[in-house]
Amino acid sequence: MAKLDKILKKWRRHFLRTFGYKLIKIDKLDVNFESILYHGLRKSGDFFFVQIGANDGEDHIYEFVSKNHDKVSGMVIEPLKDIFDELAYKYRKFSKITPVNVAIHNSESEMILYRIAPQKLKTLPRWLKGISSFNENHHRLTNTPSNWIIPVKVPCVSLHELFNRYQIKKVDLLQIDTEGYDAQIILNLDFNAIKPTVIRFEHGVPANIMSKEALQQLLDFLHKHGYEVLVEPNDATAYQLDLMIAS
């Protein structure tokens, strides 16, 4: 296990150097998503998160909520009805978590989402639930056969509209995993209205989900708005630097 950790750290440093970044340490600890999350929890007092592309809820966000349910409220968003039903059931015990059956899109009220057919999913590994995308060719990145994919029309709202509809005034964590639409959502954020303390997203550069150029544009945008960014091989975490400074 120690050898594997060293390999992963070496790979991460190599990936970061590609973009001119390096790991930083605060209080002698590597900054990582979990440490950022718990710094946010300690500082906030009333931690609120929005998770776009929550899938069935089998993830680190659910674990975080389970361990801290008395201090955490939030919204989990999933557009596909069958998977949304699993998500809502998963969070049924947590009254401060609101499941929402919708997709986030900057301009459209309806979109086609390309997904694996529900009956087919029952015979496949669980991770394949998470490859649904607005991009009809996205499944090719995982070598998923085209005859498994079906188009599904889903209702959409912009993030700004969602915040207004649910009277959201502040966001401690914005978690995004949309299989290819993350950058568009972030670039459309109105930081004058709401500036999330932490933004976690999937770039997927090694899998060609996002190009290096698109990631660089996104990093420049986030830095321009005062975020530090921790870039990992598949994901990235942008956070306001004062979050990590002891108060």
C-alpha positions as CSV (number, residue, x, y, z in Angstrom):
1,M,0.0,0.0,0.0
2,A,2.8,2.4,0.9
3,K,4.4,1.7,-2.5
4,L,1.1,2.4,-4.3
5,D,0.8,5.7,-2.4
6,K,4.2,6.8,-3.6
7,I,3.4,5.9,-7.2
8,L,0.2,7.8,-7.1
9,K,1.8,10.9,-5.5
10,K,4.6,10.8,-8.2
11,W,2.0,10.6,-11.0
12,R,0.0,13.5,-9.5
13,R,3.1,15.7,-9.3
14,H,3.9,14.9,-12.9
15,F,0.4,15.8,-13.9
16,L,0.4,19.0,-12.0
17,R,3.8,20.0,-13.5
18,T,2.2,19.7,-17.0
19,F,0.1,22.7,-16.1
20,G,2.7,24.6,-14.1
21,Y,1.3,23.8,-10.7
22,K,2.6,22.1,-7.6
23,L,1.3,20.6,-4.4
24,I,1.3,23.0,-1.5
25,K,1.3,22.2,2.2
26,I,-0.5,24.1,4.9
27,D,0.1,23.3,8.6
28,K,2.5,20.5,7.3
29,L,-0.3,18.6,5.7
30,D,-1.0,17.9,2.0
31,V,-4.0,19.9,0.9
32,N,-6.5,17.4,-0.5
33,F,-10.3,17.4,-1.1
34,E,-11.1,15.8,2.2
35,S,-9.1,18.3,4.2
36,I,-10.6,21.2,2.3
37,L,-14.1,19.8,2.9
38,Y,-13.6,19.5,6.7
39,H,-12.0,23.0,6.9
40,G,-15.1,24.2,5.3
41,L,-17.3,22.4,7.7
42,R,-15.4,23.8,10.7
43,K,-15.5,27.3,9.4
44,S,-19.1,27.4,8.1
45,G,-21.2,26.4,11.0
46,D,-24.1,25.7,8.7
47,F,-22.5,23.9,5.8
48,F,-24.5,23.8,2.6
49,F,-23.6,22.0,-0.6
50,V,-25.0,21.5,-4.1
51,Q,-24.1,18.3,-6.0
52,I,-24.8,18.3,-9.7
53,G,-24.8,14.8,-11.2
54,A,-25.3,13.0,-7.9
55,N,-26.2,9.7,-9.6
56,D,-27.4,7.1,-7.1
57,G,-25.6,8.6,-4.1
58,E,-23.0,6.0,-3.6
59,D,-20.1,8.4,-3.2
60,H,-17.9,10.4,-0.8
61,I,-20.6,13.1,-0.5
62,Y,-23.0,10.7,1.0
63,E,-20.3,9.5,3.4
64,F,-19.6,13.1,4.4
65,V,-23.3,13.7,5.0
66,S,-23.7,10.5,7.0
67,K,-20.9,11.4,9.3
68,N,-22.0,15.1,9.7
69,H,-25.7,15.1,9.1
70,D,-26.5,17.3,12.1
71,K,-24.2,20.1,10.6
72,V,-24.8,19.7,6.9
73,S,-27.6,20.5,4.5
74,G,-27.7,20.5,0.8
75,M,-29.2,19.5,-2.5
76,V,-28.4,16.5,-4.7
77,I,-29.4,16.8,-8.3
78,E,-29.9,13.9,-10.8
79,P,-31.8,14.1,-14.1
80,L,-32.6,10.5,-14.8
81,K,-35.8,9.4,-13.1
82,D,-34.8,5.8,-12.3
83,I,-31.5,6.7,-10.9
84,F,-33.0,9.8,-9.1
85,D,-35.4,7.4,-7.3
86,E,-32.4,5.5,-6.0
87,L,-30.7,8.7,-4.9
88,A,-33.9,9.9,-3.1
89,Y,-34.2,6.6,-1.3
90,K,-30.5,6.7,-0.3
91,Y,-31.0,10.1,1.3
92,R,-34.4,9.4,2.8
93,K,-33.2,9.6,6.4
94,F,-31.6,13.0,6.0
95,S,-34.3,15.7,6.1
96,K,-31.8,18.5,5.5
97,I,-30.9,17.1,2.1
98,T,-33.2,17.9,-0.9
99,P,-33.1,15.6,-4.0
100,V,-34.0,17.4,-7.2
101,N,-34.9,15.6,-10.5
102,V,-33.5,17.9,-13.1
103,A,-30.4,18.6,-15.3
104,I,-28.4,21.7,-15.1
105,H,-27.9,23.6,-18.4
106,N,-27.0,27.2,-19.0
107,S,-29.7,28.0,-21.6
108,E,-32.0,25.1,-22.4
109,S,-35.2,24.0,-20.6
110,E,-35.0,20.5,-22.1
111,M,-32.0,18.5,-23.4
112,I,-31.3,15.0,-24.7
113,L,-29.2,12.9,-22.3
114,Y,-27.5,9.9,-23.8
115,R,-27.5,7.0,-21.3
116,I,-27.3,3.2,-21.1
117,A,-30.7,1.7,-21.2
118,P,-32.1,0.9,-17.7
119,Q,-32.6,-2.8,-18.4
120,K,-29.1,-3.2,-19.7
121,L,-27.7,-1.4,-16.7
122,K,-29.0,-4.1,-14.4
123,T,-26.4,-6.5,-15.9
124,L,-23.5,-4.1,-15.9
125,P,-20.9,-2.8,-13.4
126,R,-22.4,0.0,-11.2
127,W,-19.9,2.7,-12.5
128,L,-21.6,2.6,-15.9
129,K,-24.5,4.4,-14.4
130,G,-22.3,7.4,-14.3
131,I,-21.5,7.9,-18.0
132,S,-24.7,9.6,-19.1
133,S,-24.0,12.8,-21.0
134,F,-25.3,15.6,-23.2
135,N,-22.7,14.4,-25.7
136,E,-24.0,11.6,-27.8
137,N,-20.5,10.3,-28.5
138,H,-19.4,10.4,-24.9
139,H,-19.9,6.6,-24.4
140,R,-17.1,6.0,-26.9
141,L,-14.6,7.3,-24.3
142,T,-15.3,4.2,-22.2
143,N,-15.6,1.8,-25.2
144,T,-19.3,1.3,-24.4
145,P,-21.2,-0.2,-27.3
146,S,-23.4,2.2,-29.1
147,N,-26.4,-0.2,-29.1
148,W,-26.5,0.1,-25.3
149,I,-27.1,3.8,-25.5
150,I,-30.6,5.4,-25.7
151,P,-31.6,9.1,-25.8
152,V,-33.7,10.5,-23.0
153,K,-35.3,13.9,-22.9
154,V,-34.7,15.6,-19.5
155,P,-35.9,18.9,-18.0
156,C,-33.2,21.5,-17.4
157,V,-32.7,24.6,-15.4
158,S,-29.7,27.0,-15.2
159,L,-27.8,27.0,-11.9
160,H,-28.9,30.6,-11.4
161,E,-32.5,29.7,-11.8
162,L,-32.1,26.8,-9.4
163,F,-30.6,29.1,-6.8
164,N,-33.5,31.5,-7.2
165,R,-36.1,28.8,-7.1
166,Y,-34.9,27.3,-3.8
167,Q,-33.8,30.7,-2.4
168,I,-30.2,29.5,-2.0
169,K,-28.0,32.4,-0.8
170,K,-24.7,30.7,-0.1
171,V,-22.9,27.6,-1.2
172,D,-20.0,26.1,0.8
173,L,-19.4,23.3,-1.8
174,L,-20.4,23.1,-5.4
175,Q,-19.7,19.5,-6.6
176,I,-20.1,18.9,-10.3
177,D,-19.9,15.7,-12.3
178,T,-21.8,15.9,-15.6
179,E,-19.6,13.9,-17.9
180,G,-18.5,16.7,-20.1
181,Y,-20.5,19.8,-19.2
182,D,-18.7,20.8,-16.0
183,A,-16.6,23.6,-17.5
184,Q,-19.7,25.3,-19.1
185,I,-21.5,25.4,-15.8
186,I,-18.5,26.9,-13.9
187,L,-17.8,29.5,-16.6
188,N,-21.4,30.6,-16.4
189,L,-21.3,31.2,-12.6
190,D,-22.3,34.6,-11.4
191,F,-19.9,35.2,-8.6
192,N,-21.5,38.5,-7.7
193,A,-24.6,36.6,-6.7
194,I,-23.1,33.5,-5.1
195,K,-19.5,32.6,-4.8
196,P,-19.1,28.9,-3.7
197,T,-16.3,28.5,-1.1
198,V,-15.2,25.2,-2.8
199,I,-15.9,24.0,-6.4
200,R,-15.1,20.4,-7.1
201,F,-15.3,19.2,-10.7
202,E,-14.3,16.4,-13.1
203,H,-11.9,17.5,-15.9
204,G,-11.1,14.0,-17.1
205,V,-8.2,15.1,-19.3
206,P,-6.5,11.7,-19.4
207,A,-9.8,10.2,-20.8
208,N,-10.4,13.2,-23.2
209,I,-13.5,14.4,-21.4
210,M,-11.9,17.8,-21.3
211,S,-9.0,19.1,-23.4
212,K,-5.8,20.4,-21.8
213,E,-6.7,23.8,-23.4
214,A,-10.2,23.8,-21.9
215,L,-8.8,22.9,-18.5
216,Q,-6.2,25.7,-18.7
217,Q,-9.0,28.2,-19.6
218,L,-11.0,27.0,-16.6
219,L,-8.0,27.2,-14.3
220,D,-7.3,30.8,-15.5
221,F,-10.9,31.8,-14.9
222,L,-10.9,30.4,-11.4
223,H,-7.6,32.0,-10.5
224,K,-8.9,35.3,-11.8
225,H,-11.8,35.0,-9.4
226,G,-9.5,34.4,-6.4
227,Y,-9.5,30.6,-6.2
228,E,-6.6,28.3,-5.5
229,V,-6.9,25.1,-7.5
230,L,-5.8,21.6,-6.5
231,V,-5.5,19.6,-9.8
232,E,-5.6,15.8,-9.5
233,P,-5.4,13.3,-12.4
234,N,-9.1,13.2,-13.0
235,D,-10.7,15.9,-10.8
236,A,-9.9,19.3,-9.5
237,T,-10.8,21.3,-6.4
238,A,-11.0,25.1,-6.5
239,Y,-11.1,26.8,-3.1
240,Q,-10.9,30.2,-1.6
241,L,-7.5,30.4,0.1
242,D,-8.7,32.0,3.3
243,L,-10.7,28.8,3.9
244,M,-7.4,27.0,4.8
245,I,-6.1,29.7,7.1
246,A,-6.9,29.1,10.8
247,S,-9.2,31.7,12.3
